Amino acid sequence: MKRFLLITAVFLLALLQLSVSCGAITVNDSYMYDEDNRSYHAPEAYSAEKIVYGEDITDSALRNPQDLYVSDTNIYIADTENNRIIVTDLDFGLVEVIDYVIENGEQSEFFAPEGVFYGKDGLLYICDTENGRVVAIDKNRNVVRKMLGENLVAVNESIQFKPSKVAVDKDSTVYVVAPDIYQGILQYNEKGEFMGFFAPNEVKVTIGVKLIAMWKDIFSDEQQDKMEKNLPLPYNNIYIGKNGYIYTTAANVEVGDEIKCLNALGDNILRTPQTLRDAVAFGDLETSYENGELISSSFTDIHTDEDGIFCAVDSTRCRIFQYDRECNMISIFGGRGDEKGKLEKPVAIEKLGDSYLVLDADRNCITVFSPTDYIVKVHNALEKYNTGLYSESVEEWQEVLKLNSNYVIAYRSIGRALLQEGDFKEAMEMLQKGNDPYFYSIALKEYRKEFVRYNLVWMLPLAVILIVGLIFAVKFIRKWLISAKKGIDRNGD
C-alpha cells in the first residue's frame, strides 16, 4: 500500500511539473496574451534601431548609470559611478558633462547621483544620492534650491536620506523617492522646504501579517515593541505625466499596486481589466517557474506620453510592457540577452519622438527601440478610437488583425465601435472575442430590445394565440380530469 501511494505521489508531481512548464511563457520571442491570458507568438512591436555607449558620447564608458531624462532639447544621463551627469542633444551629441555644482561660490562634487529631472522652471534637478541631497541648478551650475533630509529626523530618527529619483510638477513642487523611506513620496515646496509625505503604499497582507495582527491582541506593549514591524514598501521610481498625474512603480507590493497613477489626493486611479477579475494586474499574466521558484514581474521605471500610453520596465525578464490609458496591454518588447535588442539590467525608460530609450545599468548603454509598422497601425487605431472616429478605427483594427489574429484589444475596440454604431449582434461577437463582459452585457441587452422592437408585429399575435391556446388546453384538461374522476366513481360504486 505504501509503495502504491509513493508511486501515485510521484506521478502527480510529474503531472504538476508538466502543467507548469506548459503554462510558462516563451521569453525568447515576441509575444502577447490572448483573451484567456495565455501567451502566443506575436509580431515584433519595437526593434532595436541602435545602441549608444558612453564612448560614443564622451571619452569614457558609462558606469552603472541609473537614470535618464529627455527634455525638448536635451538628453540627461545620471552616470552614477562616474559621479556625473552627462548632457547630450537629441542626436546624442555631447553638450556638457556636469560633475560638480557651485554653492555659495564653492564647487561641490557629486557622489553617486541616481536621479535626474529637467523642470519646467528651467532648473536641472539632481539626486546626489550618497551626499544625501537633491539640488536644483541653473545653466551655470549654481545651486538655486536644495532639498535635504534634516526635517525627517522628527519623523523617524533612523531615516537615512538617500534620494534616488526626483520629479517636479508645474507648480514647482518637488517629489522625491528614497528607497529607505517607507512613509511615501517626499514633497518639497519651491523654497526647498519639506512639506510631508505623499501617498504611502499599503502594507502587503500576508499570512505572517495576519498572524502578527492576531497575536498583538494578546501580547503586552513591551512584547509588541519587540515584534517584527510590518511596514509599507517604498516606491522605487516616479514620473509626472502630461496630465499632471503622478505615475509610480514599486516592487513586492499588493497586486495592482506595482504601477500606480496618483491624483492630487494620492488615490490610485488605475483600474486594470485583470484587477477587476482578481488576477495579475501588470506584467506577465501566466504563472512561470525557474529553478523551482515563482517568477513574477518587478518594475523599476515607467513612462507615459500625451496619449495616456505608458510603458513599464520589468527587471525580472528585462521586458518592456506597454499599456493604453485603460490599462489594456498593447505590446511587449525587449528581453534578456546579449544580442542587439536585448537587455541585462534595464533601470530607466524615456521617449524620444516615437522611439523609446532604455538605459541598461549592466551593459552601460542606451538602446533605442523604434516602432515597427505593426505597432504604428495599433497606435493609429487607438488614436482614432479615442478621438471618436469609431468607423475609421474599425478599418484600422481590421488591418491589425491581419497581422495578429489574436489581438484582444482589436476585437474589444471593434466591438465597442460597433456598439456605438448600433450593430449589436456583430458587437456581441467581437466583444466576446475581446473578453469584454461589461460591454458585452450592454450589447446583449440592446440586441434583445432591438429584436423585440423589430419582431413585435408577429410576436404579439403569436403571444395572444399561445395564451388563448393555453387557456383552452387548461379547460380541456380540467374537463377531461373531471370526466375521468366521475367514471372512476361510477365504477367504484
Stockholm file with secondary structure:
# STOCKHOLM 1.0

chainA/1-493         MKRFLLITAVFLLALLQLSVSCGAITVNDSYMYDEDNRSYHAPEAYSAEKIVYGEDITDSALRNPQDLYVSDTNIYIADTENNRIIVTDLDFGLVEVIDYVIENGEQSEFFAPEGVFYGKDGLLYICDTENGRVVAIDKNRNVVRKMLGENLVAVNESIQFKPSKVAVDKDSTVYVVAPDIYQGILQYNEKGEFMGFFAPNEVKVTIGVKLIAMWKDIFSDEQQDKMEKNLPLPYNNIYIGKNGYIYTTAANVEVGDEIKCLNALGDNILRTPQTLRDAVAFGDLETSYENGELISSSFTDIHTDEDGIFCAVDSTRCRIFQYDRECNMISIFGGRGDEKGKLEKPVAIEKLGDSYLVLDADRNCITVFSPTDYIVKVHNALEKYNTGLYSESVEEWQEVLKLNSNYVIAYRSIGRALLQEGDFKEAMEMLQKGNDPYFYSIALKEYRKEFVRYNLVWMLPLAVILIVGLIFAVKFIRKWLISAKKGIDRNGD
#=GR chainA/1-493 SS CHHHHHHHHHHHHHHHHHHHHHHSCCCSSCEEECTTSCEEECCCCEEEEEEEEGGGTSSSCCCSCCEEEECSSEEEEEEGGGTEEEEEETTSCEEEEECEEEETTEEEECSSCCEEEECTTSCEEEEEGGGTEEEEECTTCBEEEEECSGGGTTTCTTCCCCCCEEEECTTCCEEEECTTCCSCEEEECTTSCEEEEECCCCCCCCHHHHHHHHHHTTSCHHHHHHSCCCCCCCCCEEEECTTSCEEEECSSCCTTCSEEEECTTSCBCCCCHHHHTTSCCSSCCSCEEETTEEECCCEEEEEECTTSCEEEEETTTTEEEEECTTCCEEEEEECBSSSTTCBSCEEEEEEETTEEEEEETTTTEEEEEEECHHHHHHHHHHHHHHTTCHHHHHHHHHHHHHHCTTCHHHHHHHHHHHHHHTCHHHHHHHHHHTTCHHHHHHHHHHHHHHHHHHHHHHHHHHHHHHHHHHHHHHHHHHHHHHHHHHHHHHHHC
#=GC SS_cons         CHHHHHHHHHHHHHHHHHHHHHHSCCCSSCEEECTTSCEEECCCCEEEEEEEEGGGTSSSCCCSCCEEEECSSEEEEEEGGGTEEEEEETTSCEEEEECEEEETTEEEECSSCCEEEECTTSCEEEEEGGGTEEEEECTTCBEEEEECSGGGTTTCTTCCCCCCEEEECTTCCEEEECTTCCSCEEEECTTSCEEEEECCCCCCCCHHHHHHHHHHTTSCHHHHHHSCCCCCCCCCEEEECTTSCEEEECSSCCTTCSEEEECTTSCBCCCCHHHHTTSCCSSCCSCEEETTEEECCCEEEEEECTTSCEEEEETTTTEEEEECTTCCEEEEEECBSSSTTCBSCEEEEEEETTEEEEEETTTTEEEEEEECHHHHHHHHHHHHHHTTCHHHHHHHHHHHHHHCTTCHHHHHHHHHHHHHHTCHHHHHHHHHHTTCHHHHHHHHHHHHHHHHHHHHHHHHHHHHHHHHHHHHHHHHHHHHHHHHHHHHHHHHC
//
